[in-house]
Amino acid sequence: MELKLPLVLGSSSVFRCGQLRRLGIDFHTASPDFDETPISGEHAGETALRLAEGKARSLA
C-alpha cells in the first residue's frame, strides 16, 4: 500500500503556483511565518537550505 502525502507549497509566489499548475500537480499553498532576510557572507546553497528548512518548520 502506497501512502501519498499532499504537496504543500510553502510560498505565496504566484509564479511558483503557476508552474505547478502548468505541470498538472495537485498541491495546497501555505504562507510560512519565517524571516527570509539574507545573512551576510552566506553562500547561495546555504541560503536555499536555511530558507527551505525554516519555512518547512514554520508550517509543520
PAZAPA-4460 file (N, C-alpha, C; in steps of 0.05 Angstrom, whole numbers, plus 32768, in hexadecimal, padded with zeros to 4 digits):
% residues 60
    n_x    n_y    n_z   ca_x   ca_y   ca_z    c_x    c_y    c_z   seq   type   mol
   8011   7FE8   8000   8000   8000   8000   8012   8019   8000     1      M     A
   800D   802B   7FED   801D   8043   7FEB   800F   805A   7FF8     2      E     A
   801D   8068   800A   8012   807F   8018   8019   8098   8008     3      L     A
   8005   80A7   7FFF   800B   80BE   7FEE   8005   80D7   8000     4      K     A
   801A   80E5   8007   8017   80FD   8017   8011   8115   8005     5      L     A
   8002   8129   800F   7FFC   8140   7FFF   8015   8152   7FFC     6      P     A
   8017   815F   7FE6   802D   8172   7FE1   8023   818D   7FEA     7      L     A
   8034   819A   7FFB   802E   81B5   8005   8043   81C7   7FFB     8      V     A
   803B   81DB   7FEC   804D   81F0   7FE2   804F   8205   7FF8     9      L     A
   8066   8206   8005   806A   821A   801B   8072   8235   8010    10      G     A
   8061   8240   8000   8067   8259   7FF3   804D   8266   7FE9    11      S     A
   804C   8280   7FE8   8035   828D   7FDD   803C   8298   7FC1    12      S     A
   8051   828E   7FB5   805A   8296   7F9B   8047   828E   7F85    13      S     A
   803C   82A2   7F77   802A   829D   7F61   8039   828E   7F4B    14      V     A
   8052   8294   7F46   8062   8286   7F32   8065   8269   7F38    15      F     A
   806B   8262   7F51   806F   8246   7F59   8055   8237   7F57    16      R     A
   803F   8243   7F60   8025   8236   7F5D   801E   8230   7F40    17      C     A
   8024   8243   7F2F   801F   8240   7F12   802F   8229   7F07    18      G     A
   8048   8227   7F0F   805A   8211   7F05   804D   81F6   7F0C    19      Q     A
   8045   81F2   7F25   803A   81D9   7F2E   8020   81D3   7F20    20      L     A
   8010   81E7   7F1C   7FF6   81E3   7F0E   7FFB   81DB   7EF1    21      R     A
   800E   81E8   7EE3   8014   81E0   7EC7   801F   81C4   7EC5    22      R     A
   802B   81BA   7EDA   8035   819E   7EDB   801F   818A   7EE2    23      L     A
   8008   8195   7EEA   7FF2   8183   7EF2   7FF5   8177   7F0D    24      G     A
   8005   8183   7F1E   800A   8178   7F39   7FF5   8182   7F4C    25      I     A
   7FE9   8170   7F5C   7FD6   8177   7F70   7FE5   8181   7F89    26      D     A
   7FDF   8198   7F93   7FED   81A3   7FAA   7FDB   81B7   7FB9    27      F     A
   7FE4   81BD   7FD1   7FD7   81D1   7FE2   7FEC   81E6   7FE8    28      H     A
   7FE4   81FE   7FEE   7FF7   8213   7FF5   7FF4   821B   8012    29      T     A
   800A   8224   801D   800B   822E   8039   8020   8243   803A    30      A     A
   801B   8258   8048   802F   826E   804B   803E   826A   8065    31      S     A
   8058   8264   8063   8068   8260   807B   806D   827A   808A    32      P     A
   8070   8278   80A4   8077   828E   80B5   8095   828B   80BB    33      D     A
   80A5   8295   80A9   80C2   8291   80AC   80D1   82A9   80A0    34      F     A
   80E4   82B3   80AE   80F4   82CA   80A5   8108   82C1   8090    35      D     A
   8105   82CC   8078   8116   82C5   8061   812C   82D9   805C    36      E     A
   8133   82E9   8070   8148   82FC   806D   8163   82EE   8068    37      T     A
   8171   82F7   8053   818B   82EB   804C   819F   82EF   8063    38      P     A
   81B1   82DB   8066   81C6   82DD   807A   81E0   82E3   806B    39      I     A
   81EE   82F8   8074   8206   8301   8067   821B   82EA   8066    40      S     A
   8226   82E6   804E   823B   82D2   804B   8230   82B6   8046    41      G     A
   8216   82B2   8047   820B   8298   8043   820B   8291   8025    42      E     A
   8213   8279   801E   8213   8271   8002   81F7   8269   7FF9    43      H     A
   81F2   826B   7FDF   81D7   8266   7FD4   81CC   824B   7FDD    44      A     A
   81DC   8236   7FDC   81D3   821B   7FE4   81CB   821A   8001    45      G     A
   81DA   8227   8012   81D4   8228   802F   81BA   8238   8033    46      E     A
   81B7   824E   8025   819F   825E   8028   8186   824E   8020    47      T     A
   8188   8240   8009   8171   8230   8000   816A   821B   8014    48      A     A
   817D   820D   801F   8178   81F8   8033   816C   8204   804C    49      L     A
   8178   821A   8056   816D   8227   806F   8150   8230   806B    50      R     A
   814A   823C   8054   812F   8246   804F   811C   822E   804C    51      L     A
   8124   821A   803E   8112   8202   803B   810C   81F5   8055    52      A     A
   8120   81F1   8066   811C   81E5   8080   810B   81F7   8092    53      E     A
   8111   8210   8092   8103   8223   80A4   80E5   8225   809C    54      G     A
   80E0   8226   8082   80C4   8227   8079   80B5   820E   807F    55      K     A
   80C2   81F7   807B   80B5   81DD   8081   80AF   81DB   809E    56      A     A
   80C2   81E2   80AF   80BD   81E1   80CC   80A7   81F3   80D5    57      R     A
   80A5   820B   80C9   8090   821E   80D1   8074   8214   80C9    58      S     A
   8073   8202   80B5   8059   81F8   80AC   8052   81DD   80B8    59      L     A
   8066   81D0   80C4   8062   81B5   80D0   804E   81B5   80E7    60      A     A
***
